[in-house]
Amino acid sequence: MEEQLLEQYRKRIAEESRTLPESNSELIARFIAICSDKGMQLGQSDFYYVPTIGVVAKYPGLVSKLLDCIPREKDGLVSMSWLNGKLRSEPFQSGYMRSDNFMVMVHPNFRRKYYENNNYAPHFVEVFTSYRASNIEKYIALDENRVRINVDSSCYIEDDTWYGAPFNRSVGEIENGVSVLKPPQDIEEPILSFLFSDTYALNVKWSEGRGVKTFQSIEFKNDGISVMKEGVNLYPARYMHAEFDIGLNEFRHFDGAVQYMTESEYFERRDSDFNFNVKSRAHQKPLSEKMFKINGSISVDDFVNLATHYFTADPLIVEYFSGNYPRTVSEAIDRVRAKRSTGGDT
């Protein structure tokens, strides 16, 4: 029965992939004309349908050419203030910003498992884009080569739960040093991967100097999670960095990135900690791609909220901030262990 349903689903998606661009032929033709006026020659092969997105146009440097000389930071990020002045956002369409003829999307690395055709992983993009505070500037990475051209209110919604993490310690009093968090090792791999979203380990480091405490955290996924970049298979790891002004008792800077490691770098690095580069002769600095940043006055609560959402669905970041897994994860682990102790199936 399940196999039949899956086959029906595949056939439906294949049919939609074939017919939707055809049913949007006028829309595609109009967009081709818009691109032609900006010096880009797109053809039918540059358009395709993605169930989680809609009708997509893909072309090298498409977004920059459509928006005419996007002002960028040196790390390639784009100001949210500038984007909000050029484009508009709609409720329930986090990650998409509209013009009259297309929708700009934020970077594919915000999507589930870093795959460009998946839905956005809940709920960092929503939390980040809606975050409002005085005296801050926000920047984000864009999907540079693709736009959605069906400018409507349709969206793909996934049911998901994110768990808040209370954090009531004074940041200025946090002990400097490295913490390494891993999922429980006595739980079978398929269950562990499901409960911990394929997370292998989470590293956190606090350091201090000149009245500033610096936070760093990196999240390693299992070795089954990899991406291709320029023909090379690499292992992505989400990374966060923040600076806390002890005198003002607030964060002054927060950014996130994705680091890409070769196979040898990944296996060497994932079982080490933030002191690895100090101890290693190689002093590894993997390829890194900045995803977002905020400059200005950021409260501790806002920092924790954004951090837990950026490491989406990872119970280890909740454990670090609160001392416990989310209740549903703890209960699931307890059930697995109870069934094992009584000889039942897990």
N, C-alpha and C positions, 0 to 999 in steps of 0.2 A: 504493500500500500504506500509506504513512504517513498519507495523508488518510483512508483507511478506518479505521485504528486511532484517529485523532484523533476521528472521528465516533462511533465506538463508545464512546470514553471520555466524550464529551459526553453521549451518551444514558444511559450508566450513572450519571453524576453527576446528571443531571436526574431519573432514576428514584429515586435515593437521596434527593435533595432532597424528592421528593414522598412517598415511602413511609416514610422514617425518622421524621419527626414523627408520622405515623399510627401506626407501630408503638410509639411512645413516648407514646401518648395518656394512659396512666395517670400516667406520670412528669410530663408537662406539666400535667395536671389537679392533681396534688399540689403542683407548684410554684406554680401559679396560686393555690391556697388559701393557701400560705405567704405569698405576696405580698399577698394580700387582708388577711391578719391584720396586715400592716404598712402598710396604707393605700394599696396600689397595686392598680389594677384592670387586669390584663393579660388579653389575649384571644389567640385562636389566631394572629392576624396578628403577634403579638409574638415568635413562635418561628419559627426556620428552621434548616436544616441547612447546615453548611459542611464540605466534605470534610476540610480540614486541621485542623478543630477538633472538630466534633461537633454536637449539638443545642444551639442557642444561644438564650437569651432576651435581648431588647433592650428597654430601657425607661429613660427619662431618670433619672439619679441612682440607678440600680438598686443598685449595690454599696454605696453609703453607707447606703441604707435597709435593705438586708439585714443589714449588719454593725452597724447602730445607732451613729451618731455616731463615725465614724472620726477619731481625732486626727491632725491634719495639721500639717506644717511650714508656714511662711508661703508657701513656694513650691509648696505643694500636694502634696508628696511624703509618703509614708506610711512609718513606721518598719518595717523588716523584723522587728525584735524583737516589735513589737506584732502584726504579721501572723502570725508564727510562733506566737504565743500564742493566736491565734484560729483559725488554719487549719493544715492539715498538708500537707506536700509528699511526693511519691512519686518514686522513681527513674525516669528517662527521661521525665519530664513537666515539664521546666523551663518556667517561665512560668505554671504552673497551681498554685493552692493550694486545697485541698479543705475543704469543710465536709461535713456529712452529706447535704445536698440540692443543692449547687451547687459550681462551681469558679470561683474568682476568677482573672482573668487579668491579666498585666502589660500595659502600654500597647501599643497597636497600632504605635507608632513603632519598637518593637523588632522588628517583623516585616519580612520582605523588602519592599523598596521602599516601606515605610511603609504598605502596604495591609492593612487590618484582617482580611482573610480569607486572607492568606498565612501560611505557617508562620513561626515565629520564625527570624530570621536567625542562623545559627550563629556563635559559640557564646557570645555575651556574657552572655545571661541565665543560662545554666548556670554560667558562671564566676563571675558576680557573686553569685548566690544561694548558691553553695557556698563562697564566699570566707570564710575564717575567720582572724581575727587578734585578738590581745588589744588591748584599749583602742580599739576602733573602733565606730562606729554607722553602720548602713547604712539608706538610704532609697530608695524606688523609686516610679515613677509607675504607676498602675493603669488598666486598661480600665474606665472608670467606669460605662458604660451597658450593659455586656454581661456575662453569665456563661454558662458551659457547664453544662448541667443533667444530662447523662449522666455521673454520677460513677462512672467505672470506670477501668480501666487502659489502655484503648485510646489510641493516640497515632499521630500521623503522623510518620514518620521520613524525613528526607532525607539522602542521602549527601553529605558535603561535607568539605572539608579546610581546616583552618586552620594557618597556618604560624607557629611561634614566632619571637620576635625577640630575640636576645641583646643585652643593653645593659650594657656593662661600663665605661662612662665614669662618672666621679664627677660627679654632678649639680651640685655646687657649683662645678665648673670649666667648665661649659658656657658658651660665649660668649653673652652677651645679644644679642638681635636677632631678625630675622625670616627664616625659610626658606620658600621656595615650591617645592613639588614637583609635577611633572606627568608623565603617562605619556609615553613616547617619541613624538615627533610624526611619525616616518617610517613608522608602522604604520597600515594601513588601518583605518577607523573600526569596521566590524563586529567585527574581530578585537580591536581595542583595547578596545571596550566589554565584550567577553567576558572578556578577561584581567584588566581593571581594574575590573570590576563597575560600569561606567558612571561611574567617577570622572573628573572633569575636572581637579581640582587639590586639593592639600592644603597648607594654610598652618600654620606652627608659629611661635610666638613665645615667647621667654624674656625675662623682665625681672627686676629685683632691687631690693629695698629693705628696710631694717630687718631684715636677717638672714634674709629670705625670698626665694626664687626662685619666680617665678610662671610657670607653663606654660599656654599656650593653644594650641588647635589647632582648625581648622575644615576640614571636608571638603565640597567642592562636587561634586555629581553633574552629568552632562550635562543639557542643557536638556530632554531628553525625560522626565526624572523630575520630576513635579509632583504636588501633592495639592490637593484642594478643602477649604477651611475656610470655613464660613459663606457658601458660594456664591462664594468668591473663589479663583481659581487661584493657588497659591503654590508657591515652589520651596524644598524643605527642604534644610537643611545641618546635618549632625551637628557638634556643638561639644563640646570638652572643656576643662576648667579644673582646675588643680591648684596646690597651694602646698607648697613644699619648705622645711623648716626646716634651714638650713645648719648651725646649731650641733648639732642632734640627728642630722643626716645621715639624715633620713627625711621622707617626705611626711606632712603633717598634715591635708590635705583634698584631695578629688578629687570632681568632679561632671561630669555630662554633660547636654547639652540638645539640642534640635533647634530651629534658627532657621528662620523662614519668611520668605521675601522675595518681594516683588512682582516682576513681570518686569523692570521697570527697575532695581530694586535688585539683583536677581540678576546681570544682565548687567554692571552697573557694578562690582559687588563681586567677582565671581569672578576677574577679571583684575587685581585689586589685591592688597594684602596687609594685614596687621594695622595698618599705619600709615595706611590709607585714611581712617579717621574723623578722624585728626589733620589730614590734608591736605584733606578734603572740607568744604565749607561746610555740607553737609546734616547732618553728624555722624550718620550712619545708625545706628539701633538697631532692628533688625527684631524682629517678634514672636518670642518665644522661649518654649519649653515645656520645663521641667526634667524630665529622665528618671530620674536617680539621683544619689545623693551618698553619700560615705563621709567621716566625720569620725573622726580618731584617728591612730594610728601605722600608717603604710602603708609597707612596704619598697619600694625601687626596683624590685625584680623583680616584686612584686605589681602595682605601678603599671603597668609596661610590659605585663604580661600582660593586665590589664584593659583598658588603652588599645587594644591591638591587637585585642582581641575586640570592643570597642565599635565600632571602625571595621571591622566584619567584612568579610572578603574583599577588603580594599583593600591591594594590594601596596605602595602609597606609604607607609603607616605603618610597614610592615616595613622598607622602604628607609631611612626616617628613623632608626629605632632601630638598624639593623644595618649600613647602608651598601650593602645589596644587595637586589634583588628576591628573593622566594622562588625556589628552584632551578627549580621547574616553570615559573614565569613566564619566567625568564631563558632557559630552554631553548626554550620556545615562540617567544619573540622571535627567538632565534638561527635557528631553523628558517625562520621567515617571511623573514628577511633573506637567508638562504642560498638559498632558492628564488627570491627576487626576483633575486639576482645571477646565477643560472644560467638565468633566463628561465622557471622552472617556475611552476605555479599555487600560490597560497597557500591 
